[in-house]
Structure formats: C-alpha cells, structure tokens
Amino acid sequence: MIRLVRIISHLPLRLHYFLADTILFPLIYHIVRYRRKIARKNLRNAFPDKSWKDIKSLERRFYHFFADMIVETIYGFTADKAEISRRVKFTHLERLEDPAYTKGGCIIMLGHLGNWEWLADYSNQLQKPTTKSYNIYRRLKNTTFDQLLIQIRRRRGGDVLEKNMALRHIITNRQKGEPSIYTFLADQKPSAHALDYWTTFLNQDTPVITGAETIARKTGFPVVYVHTHRVKRGWYECDIEMICDDPANSDKNKISELFTRKLESNILEDPSIWLWTHNRWKFSR
C-alpha cells in the first residue's frame, strides 16, 4: 500500500487534479457517497438560512476540495520540499520561533481547514534549523494508513507524537532546553468522558477539546492560530496569529474559546475547505 502511494505520488500535480476530477470526486460523492448524510446534516445545521440549492452547491464544492486534498497529500509524499514551500506561504513565522527560544516552546492550534497536511511545511521554512517541530496526532485503527500518514507528516520536516504521550515528551524537551513547536488539530470532538467545555460553534452547541490549552497552561508556552486562505487550487497563504502569549495566567477555557472564534471566522470566509464529513456534533449536552 505505502509503496503504491509512493509510486503514484511521483505523478505531476496537474495529473493528480485530473484524477481527482474524473475518478476520485465521482467515486467519493456519487458512488460511495462517503459520509454524505453527515456532511449534509452539518451544513444544514451550520447554515439554516441558506436555501437547499445553496447547501447542495456548497456540499459539492466541499467534496471537490476533499478530493483535491487527498491527491495533494499523496503528491506531497515525495514532492520536492521547495515545491511545497513555494505553494504554502507563511507570514509572521517569528511568532512561532521567538517563543520557542525565549520560553522553550510554542503551541499551534489548527482546524481541519485547507490542506492541514501541507500546513506542516512551516517546519521547512523556519529560520533557525535547530528548532524542532512535532505534530500531535491520534493513532488510527488501520495500521497501514497510520504508518502512511506518519511518513507523509515527517516528510514535511517535523516529527509526530501520539497524543497520549505528548505531555511527557513536551516536559522532557523543556527540561533539555530544546526549543520546540507543537501542532494540535484542535477542532475534533472530545472523548465522551471529557465533555468539560461547551460553546456555540457554527450555529450549534458544541463540546470543545481542551487538551492543547491544558498543556499550554501547564507549560506557559504561547499559543498561536494559523489563519488559512486557499488562494487557488494547490496554493495557500497562512498567517500566524497570536491567541495567547501568557497561557499560565489565562482564565480556564479562554484559549479554547479564542481558538474556536478564530477558526469559525476562518471557516466562514470559505466554508468549502473545512472537513464537513467529520461527525463533529455527535454529542449533545
């Protein structure tokens, strides 16, 4: 499986997009109908004022992007690092590196918005090569796909940490004095036993996962958000925005709330590039 993906990844990106349009989108949307009921329910609840025609159009645009994101991720498996860095532009990277050196670390809170796999390329664009970067992830049940994603993410310049081991590793790095940056995909639904904080998100009562905030308050590492804009197919602009520069003295749940507001605003700029197939609202109060 991994060898096959590696072979396919060598195809030119324009051919990847051709396959996304002619094979992958029809397969996912029309034939397999991958999580269409979930995506449609999420869209209708998030945008109750939109007409059925508008919801249907947004749904199709999302699935087209979803197909693009899959082939872009495959392409990035073996793509030249300079090529991805040319396609994903970051501004204010100093908001990552400066805290990593002055305070020992920095935490990025991301959503499943745009090509979040390519966004890990910030590791290849840092000015100080001694800065370490880590992607915090939840282990997949499918071992083959789990190993594939690990290899793809390491290709972007950073390493991966399973979420249950993250805090221990972060504390060890701080004790060693190693400047490090940690990325959390923070818009996932919490576990059933961790429904501690709720807010309104995309017009719905929503439980928020607070792991990144908890670690930030324990370590004092500043927290940032990556505001993502899809310029056109295969091109992204990302601005590093500060969420909290003094987490140790912040009110409980304040960081999670600020992140949610930034993510929501970012999604509303272009709803088609957020992961609507995620069963985000599985739980209710």
VMD Tcl script that draws the C-alpha trace (Angstrom):
set ca {
  {0.00 0.00 0.00}
  {2.67 2.50 1.02}
  {4.80 1.56 -1.98}
  {1.82 2.11 -4.32}
  {1.12 5.55 -2.83}
  {4.79 6.44 -3.21}
  {4.71 5.47 -6.91}
  {1.51 7.45 -7.56}
  {2.91 10.47 -5.72}
  {5.55 10.94 -8.43}
  {2.85 11.89 -10.98}
  {2.72 15.60 -11.92}
  {0.31 17.58 -9.77}
  {-1.85 18.52 -12.76}
  {-2.39 14.81 -13.40}
  {-3.33 14.33 -9.73}
  {-6.00 17.00 -10.16}
  {-7.23 15.34 -13.36}
  {-7.65 12.08 -11.42}
  {-9.41 13.97 -8.61}
  {-11.94 15.43 -11.06}
  {-12.57 12.37 -13.21}
  {-12.24 9.47 -10.76}
  {-11.93 10.45 -7.10}
  {-14.75 13.02 -6.82}
  {-17.34 10.87 -8.66}
  {-16.27 7.84 -6.63}
  {-16.47 9.59 -3.24}
  {-19.54 11.73 -3.90}
  {-21.76 9.73 -6.25}
  {-20.80 6.08 -5.84}
  {-19.50 5.52 -2.31}
  {-21.39 8.60 -1.06}
  {-18.77 8.94 1.66}
  {-20.42 10.37 4.79}
  {-22.80 12.44 2.69}
  {-25.56 12.26 5.30}
  {-23.22 13.61 7.98}
  {-21.84 16.36 5.75}
  {-25.32 17.44 4.63}
  {-26.67 17.49 8.19}
  {-23.67 19.51 9.38}
  {-24.06 22.03 6.56}
  {-27.80 22.48 7.07}
  {-27.38 23.00 10.82}
  {-24.46 25.40 10.36}
  {-26.28 27.48 7.73}
  {-30.01 27.30 8.49}
  {-30.70 30.43 6.41}
  {-29.22 29.02 3.21}
  {-31.53 27.56 0.59}
  {-31.40 23.89 -0.34}
  {-29.81 24.90 -3.65}
  {-27.02 26.77 -1.84}
  {-26.44 23.88 0.59}
  {-26.20 21.44 -2.32}
  {-23.73 23.70 -4.13}
  {-21.59 24.11 -1.01}
  {-21.70 20.36 -0.41}
  {-20.40 19.63 -3.93}
  {-17.66 22.26 -3.62}
  {-16.56 20.70 -0.36}
  {-16.33 17.21 -1.88}
  {-14.36 18.61 -4.84}
  {-11.93 20.16 -2.36}
  {-11.85 16.95 -0.33}
  {-10.75 15.06 -3.46}
  {-8.11 17.75 -4.10}
  {-6.84 17.50 -0.55}
  {-6.39 13.73 -0.88}
  {-4.35 13.96 -4.09}
  {-2.35 16.93 -2.77}
  {-1.42 14.91 0.30}
  {-0.34 11.98 -1.87}
  {1.64 14.29 -4.13}
  {3.37 15.78 -1.10}
  {4.66 12.34 -0.09}
  {7.61 12.63 -2.49}
  {7.33 16.22 -3.75}
  {10.41 18.38 -3.53}
  {10.37 20.39 -0.30}
  {10.99 23.61 -2.19}
  {7.89 22.93 -4.31}
  {5.57 22.68 -1.31}
  {7.22 25.69 0.36}
  {6.51 27.65 -2.82}
  {2.83 26.67 -2.67}
  {2.29 27.26 1.06}
  {3.34 30.76 2.10}
  {3.57 31.74 5.77}
  {3.69 35.21 7.28}
  {4.84 36.06 10.83}
  {6.77 32.84 11.37}
  {8.68 34.70 14.08}
  {5.57 34.27 16.24}
  {6.47 30.58 16.28}
  {10.24 30.72 16.58}
  {10.65 33.55 19.07}
  {8.61 31.85 21.85}
  {10.32 28.53 21.09}
  {13.65 30.12 22.02}
  {12.63 32.60 24.70}
  {10.06 30.43 26.51}
  {11.11 26.94 25.48}
  {8.18 26.18 23.21}
  {5.16 27.30 21.23}
  {1.80 25.61 20.58}
  {-0.12 25.79 17.30}
  {-3.87 25.17 17.37}
  {-5.23 24.20 13.95}
  {-8.54 23.12 12.49}
  {-9.20 20.70 9.65}
  {-9.24 23.65 7.29}
  {-7.49 23.80 3.92}
  {-4.74 21.24 3.42}
  {-3.70 20.79 7.03}
  {-1.13 18.19 5.97}
  {0.69 20.75 3.80}
  {0.50 23.34 6.58}
  {3.04 21.27 8.49}
  {5.54 22.58 5.94}
  {6.20 25.54 8.23}
  {8.91 23.25 9.67}
  {10.85 23.55 6.42}
  {10.51 27.34 6.38}
  {11.80 28.19 9.86}
  {14.86 30.41 10.00}
  {16.58 28.54 12.84}
  {17.31 24.93 11.84}
  {17.72 23.83 15.47}
  {14.01 24.45 16.16}
  {12.19 21.13 16.49}
  {8.58 20.67 15.43}
  {6.06 17.99 16.34}
  {2.59 17.07 15.12}
  {0.35 15.72 17.88}
  {-1.94 13.05 16.43}
  {-4.47 10.39 17.37}
  {-3.40 6.93 16.32}
  {-5.54 5.43 13.51}
  {-7.10 1.99 13.89}
  {-5.83 0.99 10.44}
  {-2.11 0.35 10.95}
  {-1.24 0.75 7.26}
  {-2.87 4.19 6.97}
  {-1.42 5.17 10.33}
  {2.13 4.44 9.14}
  {1.45 6.15 5.81}
  {0.34 9.38 7.48}
  {3.32 9.30 9.83}
  {5.71 9.08 6.86}
  {3.89 11.85 4.98}
  {3.99 14.17 8.01}
  {7.66 13.50 8.68}
  {8.31 14.42 5.06}
  {7.15 17.95 5.89}
  {10.07 18.36 8.28}
  {8.66 17.60 11.71}
  {8.10 14.52 13.83}
  {4.89 13.02 15.21}
  {3.78 12.40 18.79}
  {0.84 10.22 19.79}
  {-1.46 12.38 21.89}
  {-1.30 10.20 25.00}
  {2.49 10.63 25.08}
  {2.57 14.31 24.18}
  {2.71 15.94 27.62}
  {5.53 13.70 28.85}
  {7.57 14.40 25.72}
  {6.92 18.14 25.92}
  {8.07 18.30 29.55}
  {11.20 16.29 28.69}
  {12.06 18.66 25.82}
  {11.61 21.68 28.08}
  {13.91 20.16 30.70}
  {16.52 19.57 27.99}
  {16.21 23.17 26.83}
  {15.24 22.16 23.28}
  {13.24 24.91 21.50}
  {10.19 23.16 20.08}
  {6.89 23.84 18.33}
  {3.86 21.57 18.83}
  {0.88 21.41 16.47}
  {-2.56 20.29 17.66}
  {-5.58 19.68 15.41}
  {-7.95 21.13 17.97}
  {-11.36 21.02 16.27}
  {-12.01 17.32 16.84}
  {-14.81 16.17 19.11}
  {-13.72 15.34 22.67}
  {-13.98 11.85 24.10}
  {-17.29 11.04 25.78}
  {-15.68 11.30 29.23}
  {-14.13 14.72 28.50}
  {-17.13 16.89 27.66}
  {-15.98 19.63 30.02}
  {-16.37 22.80 27.95}
  {-19.17 23.80 25.59}
  {-19.61 26.81 23.35}
  {-21.53 27.89 20.25}
  {-19.70 26.97 17.05}
  {-21.17 27.25 13.55}
  {-24.63 27.87 14.94}
  {-24.57 24.77 17.15}
  {-23.98 23.86 20.78}
  {-20.52 22.29 20.63}
  {-18.18 20.50 23.04}
  {-14.59 21.67 22.69}
  {-11.46 19.59 23.14}
  {-9.21 21.39 25.62}
  {-6.02 19.31 25.57}
  {-3.88 21.92 23.82}
  {-5.00 24.62 26.27}
  {-4.31 22.36 29.25}
  {-0.75 21.76 28.08}
  {-0.25 25.45 27.31}
  {-1.35 26.46 30.83}
  {0.91 23.83 32.41}
  {3.98 24.81 30.38}
  {3.38 28.51 29.81}
  {4.04 28.07 26.08}
  {2.38 30.79 23.95}
  {-0.44 29.62 21.67}
  {-0.96 30.66 18.05}
  {-3.50 30.04 15.29}
  {-2.71 29.59 11.59}
  {-5.24 31.60 9.56}
  {-5.53 29.73 6.26}
  {-6.60 31.12 2.89}
  {-6.81 28.99 -0.26}
  {-5.68 31.35 -2.98}
  {-6.44 28.87 -5.76}
  {-6.09 25.18 -6.39}
  {-2.86 23.98 -4.79}
  {-1.85 27.40 -3.37}
  {-2.28 28.54 0.24}
  {-1.48 31.64 2.28}
  {-1.15 31.21 6.03}
  {-0.82 33.94 8.65}
  {0.40 33.13 12.17}
  {-1.92 34.87 14.66}
  {-1.33 35.05 18.40}
  {-4.08 33.53 20.56}
  {-2.42 33.88 23.97}
  {1.15 34.84 24.86}
  {0.78 34.14 28.61}
  {-1.29 30.95 29.00}
  {-0.14 30.29 32.58}
  {-2.10 33.36 33.72}
  {-5.10 32.98 31.43}
  {-8.60 32.08 32.60}
  {-9.67 28.48 32.20}
  {-11.18 27.76 28.74}
  {-10.27 31.24 27.47}
  {-7.71 29.88 24.99}
  {-10.12 27.23 23.70}
  {-12.81 29.87 23.22}
  {-10.47 32.25 21.36}
  {-9.32 29.41 19.11}
  {-12.93 28.46 18.34}
  {-13.81 32.03 17.39}
  {-10.77 32.35 15.11}
  {-11.48 29.01 13.45}
  {-15.16 29.84 12.94}
  {-14.32 33.18 11.33}
  {-11.77 31.47 9.09}
  {-14.29 28.81 8.02}
  {-16.94 31.37 7.15}
  {-14.54 33.00 4.66}
  {-14.69 29.82 2.58}
  {-16.80 27.02 4.10}
  {-15.93 24.58 1.31}
  {-12.44 23.92 2.67}
  {-13.41 22.70 6.16}
  {-13.91 18.99 6.95}
  {-17.73 18.68 6.97}
  {-17.61 14.87 6.90}
  {-16.31 14.82 10.48}
  {-19.05 13.78 12.93}
  {-18.28 16.87 14.98}
  {-21.66 17.14 16.69}
  {-22.05 13.54 17.82}
  {-22.66 14.59 21.43}
  {-25.29 16.87 22.90}
  {-25.44 18.34 26.38}
}
mol new
graphics top color blue
foreach p $ca { graphics top sphere $p radius 0.5 }
foreach p [lrange $ca 0 end-1] q [lrange $ca 1 end] { graphics top cylinder $p $q radius 0.2 }
display resetview
